């Protein structure tokens, strides 16, 4: 199941077009209240700006969206910004583009290009700096291991996870060590076989519930404008 991604932390980018400054700010937001708090903070910090245009996408499946032109001609800011977020397959974030007018009118087409371009450039920067996260549905998996073997199996599982799209979680220690990781469904059989091979068949992973997990996307070169 393909899920929309998100961002790990805020990103800022400035675009200057015909003396107008477009300050794009992207921030993670898991709810309308979180997004509104970001918008309110920027309005307060950048109180002297003419426009604070907004686009937000929320929900695990990106099923909530909202936009605002904030005084720009209808359809020239918020919706184009929103389309960029949707095209990039992102959710649980808010984009605010603050405009300082430079004295030269850009026209409707120019505004659409400026506002969408500011968001796109900020997302390119996010990709180039490793801020993007992809979301995957992974299975909670535990491997019960005697304490004497925990160090060796832990190292093996960490190496395995790094090459099989999986994520290690902190272990739990009780009568035995519970080594925990999150595993794609199509890799479970491989995990079971590899753990059996490493333990002469004495260890068996226990598969639990599925969970949506944010996984860092490796940094990539920024796109050309």
Secondary structure per residue as TSV (DSSP state, phi and psi in degrees):
chain	resnum	aa	ss	phi	psi
A	1	X	-	360.0	121.4
A	2	X	-	-83.1	127.0
A	3	X	E	-116.2	148.5
A	4	X	E	-65.6	148.7
A	5	X	E	-88.5	-168.6
A	6	X	E	-156.1	-164.8
A	7	X	E	-123.1	152.2
A	8	X	S	-85.2	-28.7
A	9	X	S	-157.1	168.3
A	10	X	-	-63.2	153.0
A	11	X	E	-135.8	138.5
A	12	X	E	-123.6	144.9
A	13	X	E	-152.4	139.1
A	14	X	E	-111.8	135.2
A	15	X	E	-124.7	130.3
A	16	X	E	-114.2	122.7
A	17	X	E	-132.8	117.4
A	18	X	T	47.8	48.8
A	19	X	T	74.5	-8.8
A	20	X	E	-83.9	136.6
A	21	X	E	-101.1	128.7
A	22	X	E	-114.7	108.8
A	23	X	E	-99.6	107.1
A	24	X	E	-92.3	132.1
A	25	X	E	-129.7	121.1
A	26	X	E	-109.4	137.6
A	27	X	E	-143.4	143.5
A	28	X	E	-62.2	143.1
A	29	X	-	-154.3	120.9
A	30	X	S	-95.2	-2.4
A	31	X	S	-155.1	164.2
A	32	X	H	-60.3	-38.1
A	33	X	H	-62.1	-41.9
A	34	X	H	-65.3	-41.8
A	35	X	H	-63.7	-44.2
A	36	X	H	-62.7	-33.7
A	37	X	H	-65.8	-39.2
A	38	X	H	-63.3	-45.7
A	39	X	H	-61.6	-45.3
A	40	X	H	-62.5	-40.4
A	41	X	H	-63.2	-43.6
A	42	X	H	-67.0	-39.0
A	43	X	H	-60.7	-36.6
A	44	X	H	-73.8	-43.8
A	45	X	H	-69.4	-38.9
A	46	X	T	-110.6	53.5
A	47	X	T	-65.1	-23.5
A	48	X	T	-90.6	3.6
A	49	X	-	-80.3	154.4
A	50	X	S	-79.1	-36.9
A	51	X	E	-139.2	144.1
A	52	X	E	-128.5	89.6
A	53	X	E	-87.9	147.5
A	54	X	E	-133.5	143.7
A	55	X	E	-143.4	136.7
A	56	X	E	-139.7	146.5
A	57	X	E	-130.2	131.9
A	58	X	E	-134.1	159.2
A	59	X	S	101.0	145.9
A	60	X	T	-54.9	-35.5
A	61	X	T	-105.1	18.9
A	62	X	-	56.8	41.3
A	63	X	-	-95.8	4.6
A	64	X	E	-124.1	136.5
A	65	X	E	-149.3	152.0
A	66	X	E	-154.4	148.3
A	67	X	E	-147.9	160.8
A	68	X	E	-148.3	135.1
A	69	X	-	-86.4	-13.9
A	70	X	T	44.7	52.0
A	71	X	T	94.7	-14.2
A	72	X	S	-73.9	159.5
A	73	X	S	-52.9	140.6
A	74	X	T	-53.7	130.7
A	75	X	T	83.8	3.9
A	76	X	S	-98.8	-7.0
A	77	X	S	-133.4	-70.1
A	78	X	H	-59.7	-48.6
A	79	X	H	-65.7	-45.6
A	80	X	H	-58.8	-38.0
A	81	X	H	-62.6	-43.7
A	82	X	H	-62.7	-39.0
A	83	X	H	-63.6	-34.7
A	84	X	H	-64.2	-45.4
A	85	X	H	-61.1	-42.7
A	86	X	H	-67.9	-41.4
A	87	X	H	-62.6	-34.9
A	88	X	T	-81.8	-3.6
A	89	X	T	68.6	50.5
A	90	X	B	-122.2	156.4
A	91	X	-	-151.3	175.7
A	92	X	S	52.8	49.2
A	93	X	E	-153.9	159.8
A	94	X	E	-124.8	139.2
A	95	X	E	-115.3	127.8
A	96	X	E	-123.0	125.1
A	97	X	E	-114.5	114.6
A	98	X	E	-95.2	130.1
A	99	X	E	-112.8	128.1
A	100	X	E	-103.9	112.1
A	101	X	-	-66.8	133.6
A	102	X	-	-99.8	4.1
A	103	X	S	97.4	-7.8
A	104	X	-	-115.2	122.3
A	105	X	-	-71.6	139.4
A	106	X	-	-100.0	-14.1
A	107	X	H	76.4	164.5
A	108	X	H	-59.8	-46.7
A	109	X	H	-63.6	-38.9
A	110	X	H	-65.5	-37.7
A	111	X	H	-66.8	-43.1
A	112	X	H	-57.6	-46.9
A	113	X	H	-65.5	-37.7
A	114	X	H	-68.6	-48.8
A	115	X	H	-69.3	-43.5
A	116	X	H	-67.8	-37.5
A	117	X	H	-65.8	-35.4
A	118	X	H	-64.9	-42.6
A	119	X	H	-67.6	-43.6
A	120	X	H	-61.0	-41.0
A	121	X	H	-65.8	-38.6
A	122	X	H	-64.1	-39.5
A	123	X	H	-69.6	-35.1
A	124	X	H	-61.5	-41.2
A	125	X	H	-64.6	-39.4
A	126	X	H	-60.9	-41.7
A	127	X	H	-66.2	-39.0
A	128	X	H	-72.4	-21.3
A	129	X	T	-109.5	9.7
A	130	X	T	74.3	27.0
A	131	X	-	-88.3	-20.5
A	132	X	E	-71.6	146.5
A	133	X	E	-124.7	137.0
A	134	X	E	-99.4	153.2
A	135	X	E	-113.1	135.1
A	136	X	E	-134.7	151.7
A	137	X	E	-93.8	107.4
A	138	X	E	-114.7	155.3
A	139	X	E	-97.0	129.7
A	140	X	E	-68.1	125.0
A	141	X	E	-134.3	134.8
A	142	X	E	-120.6	142.0
A	143	X	E	-119.8	104.8
A	144	X	E	-72.0	126.3
A	145	X	E	-135.0	133.6
A	146	X	-	-56.9	144.8
A	147	X	G	-55.9	-34.2
A	148	X	G	-64.3	-26.3
A	149	X	G	-104.3	0.3
A	150	X	H	-61.2	-42.9
A	151	X	H	-61.8	-46.4
A	152	X	H	-65.3	-45.5
A	153	X	H	-70.2	-35.6
A	154	X	H	-59.6	-46.4
A	155	X	H	-62.1	-40.9
A	156	X	H	-62.4	-44.4
A	157	X	H	-67.0	-35.5
A	158	X	H	-64.8	-43.6
A	159	X	H	-63.6	-42.1
A	160	X	H	-62.7	-46.5
A	161	X	H	-59.9	-38.2
A	162	X	H	-66.6	-19.7
A	163	X	H	-113.7	4.8
A	164	X	T	-129.9	26.3
A	165	X	T	62.3	29.4
A	166	X	-	-113.8	167.5
A	167	X	E	-129.6	126.0
A	168	X	E	-78.6	144.3
A	169	X	E	-118.6	163.4
A	170	X	E	-58.2	137.4
A	171	X	E	-74.6	163.5
A	172	X	E	-119.5	140.0
A	173	X	E	-118.3	126.1
A	174	X	S	-141.6	-130.9
A	175	X	S	-61.4	-32.6
A	176	X	S	-130.9	168.1
A	177	X	E	-83.6	128.3
A	178	X	E	-101.1	100.7
A	179	X	E	-85.1	127.6
A	180	X	E	-120.9	139.0
A	181	X	E	-150.6	161.3
A	182	X	E	-109.3	127.0
A	183	X	E	-129.6	134.9
A	184	X	-	-60.4	146.2
A	185	X	G	-55.7	-38.8
A	186	X	G	-77.3	-1.0
A	187	X	G	-108.8	-1.6
A	188	X	H	-63.3	-46.5
A	189	X	H	-60.4	-38.4
A	190	X	H	-64.4	-41.5
A	191	X	H	-61.2	-46.9
A	192	X	H	-58.2	-44.7
A	193	X	H	-66.5	-42.0
A	194	X	H	-70.0	-37.9
A	195	X	H	-67.0	-40.7
A	196	X	H	-61.4	-42.2
A	197	X	H	-65.6	-35.3
A	198	X	H	-78.6	-17.2
A	199	X	T	-121.5	16.3
A	200	X	T	54.9	34.7
A	201	X	T	80.8	7.6
A	202	X	-	-87.7	-17.1
A	203	X	-	-113.3	137.1
A	204	X	-	-132.7	118.4
A	205	X	-	-62.7	143.2
A	206	X	E	-109.6	119.7
A	207	X	E	-94.6	133.3
A	208	X	E	-115.7	-139.8
A	209	X	E	-77.2	162.0
A	210	X	E	-86.3	149.4
A	211	X	E	-144.7	140.0
A	212	X	E	-78.8	126.8
A	213	X	E	-126.6	136.3
A	214	X	E	-87.0	123.9
A	215	X	E	-119.4	128.3
A	216	X	E	-59.4	140.4
A	217	X	-	-96.4	127.2
A	218	X	-	-54.9	142.1
A	219	X	-	-60.3	142.8
A	220	X	-	-131.0	157.3
A	221	X	-	-58.7	143.7
A	222	X	-	-64.9	146.2
A	223	X	-	-72.2	156.0
A	224	X	-	-74.2	147.5
A	225	X	-	-59.3	360.0
